[in-house]
Structure formats: structure tokens, C-alpha cells
């Protein structure tokens, strides 16, 4: 089997706080012997469970990287039972460019797992994380938000899984994160996702959608910061009392949650995030973007619930997700 070309510049298994990089050789036009340098921190306090916390899986999502940068800079190994591995910007090339996908190879990190050691840059990073870091972990937290094209109600999420014991552990971890909303998540396409790789390795996984629109807010970062600490307490890695508030449980029962655009159009939202909608209710109007004097198309909710996600840019393309409706449990 081909060995990963990535090498860490810090130890992963020694006590203390270590900050460095995953170095991936990358020969390119402006640097013949260049490297992609992916930041990593390991806070090791001795024997105990391991948490793997990641952000920047998509490069235009910011709550996770902000919360994880602070965690890496402030977490005291003397207060840690076990180990915390932190990847603030997993897909560093995409993060540096402020893009969802890598500018190097166009790779979507969250559709590239389990990766390949002899593949593209994105595939090599995914392979190292899947083969070297995930096996070390007992619990995994992968931060997401909507990026430049979507905005979400702030929720933590876990998936329905075939292994009900694993599913229960993931749901308990999601509850411990204690976001304002907690989602039983349905993915449109789970092939190649980091979530899928982690779950297939039998690990406890929590993921999030904490806002979006290509930025962050004080409230959304606070949710990320609080949730990361709560999860470390839940895992037995940190001592202390979790910070707990009301969390509304949501469910995405099937594909009716999603409404897609059937035209290239100017988007007029008719409801806002958190608004209640009923099945068949118009949630947006789609105006022609290339001519005047023509009527708008309507985009309708396919089931009753609350609007949980919405398209952000004012122009949509055919096939774009306009909105997501979830049901309160």
C-alpha cells in the first residue's frame, strides 16, 4: 500500500501542547520543492480519550476555525484528561482562498474521503486524516456552516445510523454540544463525506451548521465555542459543568425537506429563517433574471415545518437549493 506523503511536524502522542503543521510536498510552478502546510495542534494531558476537532473542511465557513483557533491557543494540557487533536482549517488551500473547494485541484474535501495517498492534493489530505487521525479518535467534531451560498439556523447534528448503539452515542454527543437547535440530519449525498468515513470507522461524530452567508457572527461563534467545550466535558476530557440552554430538536425525515430552483432566476424570499411554513406554501418567487414583463415562478415547501436553511446570493441557478424545511420533534 502506498504510504501517505504527509508528515506531521509535531508529535501526536507526547504530553504537552504542540503546535505545528501537516506538511504535504507539492511541487508547483512557483515552488519546485514547495509544500502545503496544514495547521495542527495536539493538546495531550496523558492517558484518556482522544477528541479530533476540525474546521475549514470547506474553506468559506468560519465559526469552526475561529472557535478552534481559540481552543488551540488556550487549552491547558494540565486540565486535559486524554488528548485533543485540532485541525482549524482542514482544507487549508480552500480556506486560504476563501472558497468551498480547493483552488489547487477543485476538490471538495467533504466529498473526497477516504482519499488516496497517490491522488490529488485534496485526496492526499483526506487520506491522511482518514488513515492516521480518525483511528486515534474516540469522538469527532467537524464544524460546518453554510459558506457563501447558504445560511442556516444554528444547529448541531447527528445521523441516523444502522448501528443503533453508535447512533445513540452520536445523538447524546449532539445533545451535549447543546446548540440552539439539534438536528437528526439527512444528507442529500453522503458518498465521500468526512462524516461517512468517521461513522464507518465506528466513531462518535457530531457535525454542525452554524450560520453561513460567507461570514460569522458573535452569536454563531459563541455557539461554536460553547459546543466544543461542552463536548470535551461530555467525553471526559475536561472537567467542569457544561453550559446548558434550551435546544429545539429538529428532524429531516426525507427528501421533501429540500426545495430546488428549476430556473436561472432572481430570488425573492417569501419567508425567513425560523419561520413556520406549511406543505405547498410558496417560500420564494423566482423572477426572470434576463428580461422584464414576465411573471415569477414560485418555489414551494414540500412539507410543513420551519425554514432551517436558505439560499443566500440574490441570483440562483437551476438546481440550486433554495430552502430546507425541518420538522420540530
N, C-alpha and C positions, 0 to 999 in steps of 0.2 A: 504494500500500500504506500502511495506517495505521502511523504511527510509534509506537514504544513511548513511553508516558508516563513511563517510569522514567529518571532521570538519576543518574549517579554523582557523589558529592560530592568524589571524589579522582580524579587522573589514573590511567589504566590503563596508560600507555605511557611513563612517565618514571622514570628511575633513582631508587633510594632506597626507603625503607619508607614506605608511605602507608596510613593507616587512616581509614576513613570509612563511608559508607553508600550503598546504592542507595535513592534516595528515590522513593517511589510516591505521588502525590497520591491521597488517599482521603477524600472528603467523607462525614462520618458525623454521627450525631445529636449527639455531644458535641464535635465539632470540624469546623466547616463547611469550613475550609481545612486539614484535617489531612493527615497523610502516614503511610504505613507506611515505617519506616526499617529496612532490611536491612543488617546489618553486613558490611563487606567490607574486606579488607586486600590490598594488592598489594606484594610484595617484589620489586623489579626490580634486577638486578645488571648489566644490559647485554645484549649480543647472546647468544642461545642459545634453547633450547627453553622452552616455556611449560607449566606444570602448573596445572590447575584442581582444587583440593581443596574438597570440600563436605561438610557435615554438616547435621543437622537437616532433611533432606528430609522426614522425619516428625518431628514435634515432641516425641515421647516417647522418643527414642533419644539416648543421651548420650555414648557413648565418642567419637564423631567430634567433636562440639562441644568437648569437653574437650581432646582432643589438638590440635585446630586452633586453639583459643584460645591454647594454649601456643606452638604453632608461629608464629602471627602475632606474638606478643609477643616472641619470642626470635630469630627468623630474621634473620641479619645479611645485608643486601644485598651486603656486600663478599665474602661467601662463596658467593654465588649466581651461577651462570652461566645467564643467562636470566631467567625470571620465574615467580613463584608467585602465583597468584590464590586467595585463601582466602575461602570463604563458610562461616563456622562454623555458622550457623543459616539455611539456605536458605529454609525456610518459617517466617519469623520469627513471624507471628501464631500458628501452631500451636505453635512452640517456647515462646513466652511463656505459652501456656495449658497446656503440658504434655500436649498432645493429638496424636494421629496426624494428624488433619486440621484444616484451618483453622477457627477459631471464627467467622470473618467470613462465609465462603460455603460451609463444609462441604467445601471442595476438598481432595482427596488430591493433593498435589503430584506424587507419583510415578505418577499416572495422568492428568496434565494436560498433558503435553508433546505437541506443540511449543508449546502455549499459543496465546493470542490477545492482540494489543495492545489490543483493544477489548472484552475479555471480563471475567470476574470478577477479583478481586484475585489469586487463585491462578493463573489463566490468564495474567494480565499478568506476574507474576513468572516463570513458566515460559517465556513468550515471550521476555523479555529475556535470560534465561540461555541459551536455545537459539539466539537470533539474534545476540547480542552477545558472550557469553563463550565458549561452546563453540567457535565458529570460531577463536578465538585459541589454543586449547589443542592441544598435541601428546599429552598424557597427562592423563587424568581419573581422579580417585579420589573415589568417593561412598561415604561411611561410612553403614552401617546396622547396627542390631541389632534385637532382637525387640520393642521397645516394651513396652507394658503387658500384652500378651496372649500373647507368645511368648518362649521362651528358647532360645538356640542354643549349640551348640559353637562356639568362636571360629574362624571361617574367613574367608579372602579368597576371592573368586570371580571367574571369567570365564565367558563364554558360548560355546557352540558357534555359529560364525558361517558364513554362506555363503562369505565371503572368507577362505580358509584362511591367507593371509599375515597378514591383520589378526587372525585368531583366534590364530595363533602368537605375535604380538606381545602380545596381551592375556594369553595364558597365561604368557608369560615375565615380564610385569609382575606378574601374580598370584604367581608363584613368588618374585620379588624381594621382594614385600611380606613373605613368609615368616611368615604366621600359623601357629598350631599345626596348622590344617587348611587345605587348599587344595581348593576345590570347582569342578568342572565343573557349572555351575549350570543348572537347569531352572526356568523361571518358569511359574506357573500361568496368568498373563495378562500378556503383555508390552506390550500396547497402551497407549500414553500414558506409558510409563516413561521416566525420565531416561536409563537405560541404553540403551534402544532409540534414543532421539534421538542420543545420543553415538555409538553404533555406526553408525547410518545416516549420520552425518557423517564416518565413516571414522577415528575417533579410537581411541586405545588406552584401554581402560576397565578399571579394577579396582573392584569393589564388595566389600562385606563384610557379614557378620552376626557380631557380636562379643559375643554375650550377649543381654541383654534384661531381662525382668521389670520394666520401668519404672525401671531404675536402672543403675548401673555398678559395677564392682569395680576394685580396684587392679590385678588381673591383666588384665582386659579393656581398661582404659585403657592399660596398658603395651603390649599388643599393638597398639593403635591408634597409639600414639606411635612405637614401633619401626617399624611398617609404613610410616608416612608418610615417615620419614627414609630407610628403605631404598629406597622408590620414587623419591625425589628423587635418590638416588645412582644408581639404575638408569637414570634418564632423563638423566643427565649434568648435572644442575642443581646438585648438591652433590658435593664431593669427599669421599673417605674410604672406609673399609671398611664394608660392610653388616654388621649384626648377624644372624647366621645360626644357626638351630637346626633340629632335625628338624621337618618338616611332613608330615603324613599326607594323601595325595591321596584325595579322595572324588569320587564320581560320582553324579549323579541321572539315571538312564537314561530314565525315563519317568514317567507319572502314577501308577504304582504306589507311588512314593515317599511319597505323601500318604495319610493316614488322616483321614477327616472324621466328625464326630459326626452321627448320624442321629436325635438326640433332644435335647430340652432336659433337662439332667441335672446331677447331682453327679458330678464327675470323680474317679476313684480311679486314679492312675498305678500301673502294674504294673512298669514299667522306668524307669530314669533315663537322663539324657543320657550318651552314650558307651557304653551297654550294647549288647551284641550281641543281635540278635533274628533269628528265622527266619521265613520266609514262613508266614502263618497263625497266628503266635503272638499271643495277646492282649497288647496293650500298655497297655490301660486298661479299667476297668469303668465303666459309666455307670449310676449309681443314680438312681431317680426323685427329683426334687427337690421334689415336691409331695404325696407320700403315702408311707406306710410299708407294710411287709409284702409288697413286690413285688420280684421278682428283678431283678438288674442285667443290662443288655446288655453284651456285650463288643465292644471295638473292636480289630481285628486288623491286624497288619502285612501288607502286600500283597507284600512281597519281603524277602529276607534282607539283613542289613547291620547298621549301627549306628544307634541313635536319635540323630539330629542336631538335632532341634528338638522342642519340646513345648509344649503349651498351658499357660499359667501360672495364670490365675484358676481357683479351685476349681469354679466353675459354667461349663458350656458351653451354647451354644445350638446348635440344629440347623443343620448346615452349617459349624460352626467346625472349623478344622484342629486335630486332637488331637495329631498327631505326624508327623514326617518321618523317613524312613529313607533313608540313603545308603549306597552300597557303597564299600568300600575298594578302591582301584585297586592 
